[in-house]
Amino acid sequence: MKLSQSRFAGGGCVVAGVVAWCGATGLARAQELPPVGGTLDRPVGGVFERHVDSGEHVGVNGVAWSQVIATPSAAWTRLHFGECVLGPGSFIRVSSVLDGEVMRLDSAMLEQWRNTTAYFNGDAVVVELIAAPGTSGNRVVVSGVEVELVGIATDPPACGICQGSDNRVASTQPGVARTMPGGCTAVIYNPYGCFMTAGHCGGGGLQVIQFNVPASTSTCALVQPPVEDQFPVTGGTGVFENGNPARDFNVSRTGTNSSGQTVYQKYNFYLPLATSMPTLFQTVDLFGYGTDTRCTLSQTLRRSPGSISGTPTSDTLFLSNDVTGGNSGSPVVRNGRIVGIANYCSENCPPNYAARIDIPLFAELRQQQCPCPADFNRDGVADFFDYLDFVAAFSSGGPGSDFNADGSVDFFDYLDFVAAFSFGCV
């Protein structure tokens, strides 16, 4: 999906594609910050060119072609496809040799996943072309294999562990995801599959988000969650001005998992946005997938307790919470609501840093990328006039009547609008 280009006044930041790069002449910081250390992303793996072509298959029903694709010493595997042809009802089936996890990709799912698969554990997968009766010309082309090779992990930097003691503990907090392959953290903030992360986590590193992440291996290699706990990123926009926590955030959207479920349908949970900001010394929690010298904990979900360690500016929160690489995009949470998105450690923490969610540009990106479905008439509020306007459009088949965008106007559109209207704008 190609996003339209737009320019935000006053900043010199052009937003295009999935990340915007802001030069040094961008919007000024509210005050001079203590020395900022590195960003907190932790990219993993790499893509290696591999050409495997099934050729065209005509007049074959069922399994028309099958092949094992292996990369010795790989901890996990993800396939990248070239130009595939799948007739109606035909699909690609990919399964892990190690644990049997399976993903089925028809033409629509392949498009949503941008010609890639989810992440599979192990160094080998089986790829099968399943041809539907009466179809011809079915073809699978594998163009690359994405893997993490075992035994090449390096010690993570210590920037972000405050006062020499790592206070992070294991967590099962719903709504917080690991991003792949960029190795950041993301948080679902509404029931429509929209999430926030750090701006420098956008671009090519933001392709899939994962939940229910298992412990990593004893060599720090990632272990992938079940395929149904992985969701494709379908679009988004962010800003990134290097070294400025107040200009480093991203808002993106997710598609459905291998079972056709949205994030909310799968987990029935999101972390809502706060309506007020914390003040000096108030406690906050930070959730994320930071690295650790204890390999099995590295890039798994943990909670970091802490507090606001400096007087917040109009756009930045100063934190005593521990962070490491992988914590970029971590939600800063108070009373169950998101107040900020972590993005930087400091050279002498505390503080570590987070962008406040109430930065006007951040709020504008959320409205741009994920407008409230219940606000049918786009007047900024979800009220009874939205219901009346939708009913009028639905009755006449007018613009917006195909609410679920499935290509037809039917009673399911009405039901889906009523469901969205019951949520309101969150």
C-alpha positions in Angstrom: 0.0 0.0 0.0 1.5 3.3 -1.0 0.7 6.2 1.3 0.2 9.7 0.0 2.8 12.3 0.8 2.0 15.1 3.2 4.0 17.9 4.8 3.5 19.2 8.3 3.8 22.9 8.6 6.5 24.4 10.7 8.8 21.4 10.8 10.5 20.7 7.5 9.5 17.0 8.0 8.2 15.3 4.9 6.1 12.2 5.7 6.1 9.6 3.0 5.8 5.9 3.0 6.2 4.6 6.5 8.8 6.9 8.1 9.7 10.6 7.8 13.2 11.8 8.3 13.4 15.3 9.8 16.5 17.4 9.4 18.3 19.4 12.1 16.1 22.4 11.1 13.0 20.6 12.4 10.8 21.7 15.3 12.8 22.9 18.2 13.0 21.1 21.5 11.3 22.6 24.5 14.5 22.6 26.4 18.1 21.3 26.2 18.1 17.6 27.1 20.8 15.8 29.1 23.1 13.8 26.8 21.1 11.4 24.7 22.6 8.0 24.1 21.6 5.6 21.3 18.2 4.7 19.9 16.8 1.4 21.3 16.1 -0.7 18.3 17.7 -4.2 18.0 17.5 -5.4 14.4 17.8 -9.2 13.9 18.5 -11.5 11.0 19.1 -10.8 7.4 17.7 -11.7 3.9 19.7 -13.9 1.6 18.9 -14.3 -2.1 17.4 -17.6 -2.9 15.7 -18.5 -6.2 13.2 -21.4 -6.2 10.6 -21.6 -8.9 7.8 -24.2 -9.0 7.1 -23.5 -12.7 3.5 -23.3 -14.0 1.2 -26.2 -13.1 -1.8 -26.9 -15.3 -4.6 -29.5 -14.7 -3.3 -30.6 -11.3 -5.6 -30.6 -8.3 -4.3 -30.8 -4.7 -0.5 -30.7 -4.0 1.0 -29.6 -7.4 4.5 -29.0 -6.1 6.5 -29.3 -2.9 10.0 -28.5 -1.8 12.0 -28.2 1.4 13.9 -24.9 1.7 16.7 -25.1 4.3 19.4 -22.8 5.6 21.9 -24.7 7.9 22.5 -23.1 11.3 19.5 -20.8 11.1 17.5 -20.3 14.3 14.4 -19.3 12.4 13.2 -18.8 8.8 11.0 -16.5 6.9 10.3 -16.7 3.1 10.2 -13.8 0.6 8.3 -14.5 -2.6 8.7 -13.2 -6.1 5.8 -13.0 -8.6 3.4 -15.9 -7.7 0.2 -16.9 -9.6 -2.6 -18.4 -7.6 -5.9 -19.2 -9.2 -9.2 -18.9 -7.3 -9.1 -21.4 -4.4 -5.4 -22.2 -4.9 -2.9 -21.4 -2.1 0.6 -21.7 -0.8 1.2 -23.8 2.3 4.3 -23.3 4.4 5.2 -25.4 7.4 8.1 -25.6 9.8 10.1 -28.8 9.8 11.0 -28.2 13.5 7.6 -27.6 15.2 5.0 -28.1 12.5 3.6 -24.6 12.5 1.7 -23.9 9.3 0.7 -20.9 7.3 -1.7 -20.8 4.4 -1.4 -18.0 1.8 -4.0 -17.4 -0.9 -3.6 -14.5 -3.3 -5.4 -12.0 -0.9 -3.3 -13.1 2.1 -0.1 -13.0 0.1 -0.9 -9.4 -0.9 -1.6 -8.5 2.7 1.6 -10.0 3.9 3.5 -8.3 1.1 4.8 -11.4 -0.5 6.3 -12.8 2.7 5.4 -15.3 5.3 5.3 -15.1 9.1 8.4 -16.2 11.0 9.0 -19.9 11.5 11.3 -21.7 14.0 14.1 -23.8 12.7 16.4 -23.9 9.7 13.9 -25.5 7.2 10.4 -25.1 6.0 8.3 -27.1 3.5 6.7 -25.1 0.7 3.7 -26.6 -1.1 1.6 -25.3 -4.0 -2.0 -26.4 -3.5 -4.0 -26.1 -6.8 -7.8 -25.8 -6.7 -9.8 -27.8 -9.2 -10.2 -26.3 -12.6 -7.4 -23.8 -12.2 -4.3 -23.5 -14.4 -1.1 -21.5 -14.4 -0.5 -21.8 -10.7 3.1 -20.9 -9.8 5.3 -20.2 -6.7 8.5 -18.2 -6.9 10.7 -17.9 -3.8 13.1 -15.0 -4.1 14.8 -14.8 -0.7 15.1 -16.4 2.7 15.3 -14.3 5.9 17.1 -16.0 8.8 19.0 -15.5 12.0 22.2 -17.5 12.1 22.9 -19.2 15.4 26.0 -18.1 17.4 26.5 -14.6 16.1 24.8 -12.7 18.8 26.8 -9.9 20.5 26.6 -8.5 24.0 24.0 -5.7 24.1 25.2 -2.2 25.2 24.6 -1.2 28.8 23.1 2.2 28.0 19.7 2.5 29.7 20.3 0.5 32.9 20.0 3.0 35.6 22.2 3.0 38.8 23.8 -0.2 37.8 20.8 -2.5 38.6 18.4 -4.0 36.1 15.0 -4.0 37.7 13.0 -5.5 34.8 10.8 -8.5 35.4 8.9 -11.0 33.1 5.5 -9.8 32.0 2.4 -11.1 30.2 1.0 -7.6 29.6 -1.5 -7.9 26.7 -1.4 -5.5 23.8 2.4 -5.1 23.7 4.2 -6.6 20.7 7.7 -7.3 19.4 8.3 -5.8 15.9 10.2 -7.7 13.2 12.8 -7.6 11.8 13.7 -4.2 13.4 13.6 -5.6 16.9 11.6 -2.9 18.6 8.4 -2.8 20.7 4.9 -1.7 19.7 1.7 -1.2 21.6 -1.9 -1.6 20.3 -3.9 1.5 21.5 -7.4 0.9 20.1 -9.7 -2.0 19.0 -9.0 -1.3 15.3 -5.5 -2.8 15.1 -3.6 0.5 15.3 -0.3 0.7 17.1 2.4 3.1 18.2 6.2 2.6 18.2 9.3 4.8 17.9 9.9 6.7 14.6 13.3 5.1 14.0 11.6 1.7 14.2 9.6 2.4 11.0 10.6 1.7 7.4 11.9 -1.7 6.4 12.3 -2.8 10.0 8.5 -2.6 10.7 6.9 -5.5 8.8 5.4 -7.9 11.4 4.4 -7.6 15.0 4.3 -10.6 17.4 2.6 -11.5 20.6 3.1 -14.4 23.1 6.8 -14.4 22.4 8.7 -17.4 23.9 12.0 -17.3 25.8 15.0 -16.9 23.5 17.7 -19.6 23.2 20.8 -20.0 25.4 22.7 -18.3 22.6 20.4 -15.3 22.5 18.7 -16.3 19.2 15.1 -15.4 19.0 12.4 -18.0 19.3 9.3 -17.2 17.2 5.7 -17.4 18.6 3.0 -19.4 16.8 2.1 -18.2 13.4 -1.4 -17.1 14.6 0.3 -14.7 17.0 1.9 -12.8 14.2 0.3 -9.9 12.3 1.5 -8.0 9.1 2.0 -4.3 9.2 -0.2 -2.8 6.4 0.8 0.8 6.5 1.9 3.7 8.7 3.7 7.0 9.1 6.3 8.3 11.5 8.7 11.1 12.2 12.4 10.7 13.2 14.8 13.5 14.1 18.0 11.8 15.3 18.8 12.6 18.9 15.5 14.3 19.6 13.1 12.1 21.7 10.3 14.6 21.0 10.4 13.9 17.3 10.7 10.1 17.2 7.4 8.3 17.0 5.3 6.2 14.5 1.7 5.2 14.1 0.9 2.1 12.0 -1.8 -0.4 11.2 -2.0 -4.2 11.2 -3.7 -6.7 9.0 -5.1 -10.1 10.0 -3.2 -13.1 11.2 -3.1 -16.5 9.4 -6.6 -17.3 10.7 -8.1 -14.1 9.4 -8.4 -12.5 12.8 -7.6 -8.9 13.7 -5.5 -8.2 16.8 -8.6 -7.3 18.8 -10.6 -10.4 17.6 -7.6 -12.5 18.7 -6.9 -11.0 22.1 -9.9 -8.8 23.0 -7.5 -6.2 24.5 -5.7 -2.9 23.9 -4.0 -0.3 26.1 -5.9 3.0 25.9 -4.4 6.4 25.7 -4.2 8.5 28.8 -6.1 11.7 29.1 -3.6 13.4 31.4 0.2 13.3 31.8 2.1 12.2 34.9 4.1 14.7 37.0 7.5 14.6 38.7 8.1 11.5 40.8 4.9 9.7 39.9 5.3 6.0 39.2 5.1 4.6 35.7 5.6 1.2 34.2 7.4 0.5 30.9 6.8 -2.7 28.9 9.0 -4.0 26.2 11.2 -6.4 24.4 14.7 -5.2 25.5 17.9 -7.2 25.2 19.6 -8.8 28.2 23.0 -10.4 28.9 20.9 -13.4 30.2 20.2 -14.8 26.8 16.8 -16.6 27.5 15.4 -13.2 28.7 16.7 -11.2 25.7 14.0 -9.6 23.6 11.2 -11.1 25.5 8.4 -9.1 27.2 9.3 -7.5 30.5 8.0 -4.8 32.8 10.3 -2.1 34.0 9.0 -0.2 37.1 10.1 3.3 37.6 9.0 6.9 37.9 9.1 10.3 36.2 12.6 11.4 37.2 12.6 14.9 35.8 10.1 17.7 35.3 8.3 16.7 32.0 8.5 19.2 29.1 5.6 19.8 26.7 6.9 16.9 24.6 9.3 14.7 26.5 9.1 12.4 29.6 12.2 11.7 31.7 12.2 8.2 33.1 14.0 6.2 35.7 12.8 2.9 34.1 15.5 0.6 32.8 15.7 0.2 29.0 18.0 -1.5 26.5 18.1 -2.2 22.8 14.7 -3.6 21.8 12.8 -1.2 24.1 12.3 1.5 21.4 8.6 1.9 21.1 7.9 0.6 24.6 4.7 2.1 26.1 5.1 4.1 29.2 2.0 3.3 31.3 0.3 4.9 34.3 -2.9 3.6 35.8 -3.4 1.3 32.8 -3.1 4.0 30.2 -0.4 5.0 27.8 1.3 8.3 28.5 4.4 8.0 26.3 6.5 6.0 23.9 10.1 5.2 24.9 12.8 5.9 22.3 16.2 6.8 23.8 18.5 5.9 26.6 20.8 8.5 28.1 24.5 8.4 28.7 24.0 8.9 32.4 20.6 7.5 33.3 18.3 8.4 34.8 16.8 9.8 32.8 15.8 7.7 29.8 13.4 9.2 27.4 10.0 8.9 25.9 7.8 11.0 23.5 4.6 12.2 25.1 1.4 10.9 23.4 -0.2 14.4 23.6 2.4 16.0 21.3 0.1 17.7 18.7 2.0 16.1 15.7 1.8 12.7 17.3 -2.0 13.1 17.8 -2.3 14.3 14.2 -0.5 11.1 12.9 -2.9 9.0 14.9 -5.9 10.7 13.4 -4.4 10.5 9.9 -3.4 6.9 10.1 -6.2 5.5 12.1 -9.3 7.7 12.1 -12.1 6.7 14.4 -14.5 4.4 12.4 -17.4 5.5 14.6 -16.9 9.2 13.5 -18.6 8.5 10.2 -19.1 12.2 9.3 -15.5 13.1 10.4 -16.6 16.0 12.6 -14.2 14.9 15.3 -16.7 13.3 17.6 -18.7 10.0 17.6 -22.3 10.9 18.3 -25.9 10.1 17.1 -25.4 12.3 14.0 -22.8 9.7 12.9 -25.4 7.0 13.3 -28.0 8.9 11.3 -25.5 9.7 8.5 -24.4 6.1 8.2 -28.0 4.9 8.1 -28.8 7.4 5.3 -25.7 6.3 3.3 -26.5 2.6 3.9 -30.1 3.1 2.8 -29.0 4.7 -0.5 -25.8 2.8 -1.1 -23.9 6.0 -0.9 -20.3 6.7 -0.1 -19.1 4.8 3.0 -22.0 2.3 2.9 -19.6 -0.6 2.3 -18.3 -0.1 5.8 -16.3 -3.2 6.0 -14.8 -2.7 2.5 -15.6 -6.2 1.4 -17.0 -5.1 -2.0 -20.7 -5.3 -1.3 -23.2 -3.4 0.7 -25.1 -5.7 3.0 -26.3 -6.2 6.6 -22.8 -7.1 7.7 -21.8 -3.5 7.0 -24.6 -2.3 9.3 -23.6 -4.7 12.0 -19.9 -3.7 11.7 -20.8 0.0 12.0 -22.9 -0.6 15.1 -20.0 -2.6 16.7 -17.6 0.3 15.9 -20.1 2.9 17.1 -20.5 1.0 20.4 -16.7 1.4 21.0 -16.8 5.1 20.2 -13.6 6.9 19.7 -10.8 5.6 21.9 
